[in-house]
Amino acid sequence: MKKADRAASKTPARLTRSQRGFLWAFGVPTFLLYVYICIVPMLTSVRDSLFDWDGYGEKVFVGLKNYKEIFTDPVFGTSVKNDLLIVFFKEVIIVVLATLFAMCLTRLRFGKREGGAYRYLLYLPNILSIIVITRVWKFFFELGLFDRLLKMLGIGWTSQNGWLADYPLPIIIFVASWCGIGGFMIILISSINNISQEVYEAADIDGAGVFRQMFSITLPAIMPQIRYMIVTILTSSLAANLNLILPFTGGGPGTKSYVMGLYVYNAAYTDMRVGYANAAAIVLMLISVALAGTVNTLVARREER
């Protein structure tokens, strides 16, 4: 390659007039809107976390006192532990079942109507309101329907104080996972349908069975979607667990099902400590970013191998 060609390849291409016009018309306003909606509130929250403030009166500067109190509060420690447990089991259950259902509905020879019915039933929780979901499951456990189901199956397992009182976290994990399987399953089905059928036909000719095709063809092809699923579950759960737990258990009994989002909510709207709630929200954000970055890096490294 000539020196002139090398120099030209290293020189960044300049934007055309139309490209610059498009950037100014759509890119810059979008960026400014993002800064106003996301960055400014974040910086405001960091500022307010350094004050003792009830949301209405005068702000009193306390520095890092709010953060010190958060890290010495045992309730916050319980909240972090519960959040991590919920996220971990949600990751395992949703990733495994969504992948399994997507493979079954695409690779097994279901009829058109039968496959459509299964997809609808599995996706149904995604179109229901979280209030409807929590009320239905709450009635299911509180009215003794779960006990009757166990009796019908010949299982003598019972709870002393009620299922939601004795086993709040396992129930929350089950319901949260049930709500998330269908949406990710649809994403994986779309990805699997994009795999060339010629690859599967060649595998059939070579004598590869269904399981060999699943691990050698399907899974490697949908790994980017699985990576997206893992990171999305992690980043959305830490903030969204509040939406499920608040109407379901309210964090009870005691602090048995407390999560970080509920901790922030109660600090702001029950205790009226807005500065303290902002500090807790900043800690929640940092934990989310650290976990998401770590998981994303680990999954990306595994894909490169």
Secondary structure as UniProt FT lines:
FT   HELIX           3..10
FT   HELIX           17..22
FT   HELIX           23..27
FT   HELIX           28..34
FT   HELIX           35..39
FT   HELIX           40..48
FT   TURN            49..50
FT   STRAND          51..52
FT   STRAND          60..61
FT   TURN            63..64
FT   HELIX           65..72
FT   HELIX           74..107
FT   HELIX           112..127
FT   HELIX           130..142
FT   TURN            143..144
FT   HELIX           145..152
FT   TURN            153..154
FT   HELIX           163..166
FT   HELIX           168..193
FT   HELIX           197..205
FT   TURN            206..207
FT   HELIX           210..213
FT   HELIX           214..218
FT   HELIX           219..221
FT   HELIX           223..248
FT   TURN            249..251
FT   TURN            254..257
FT   HELIX           260..269
FT   HELIX           274..304
//
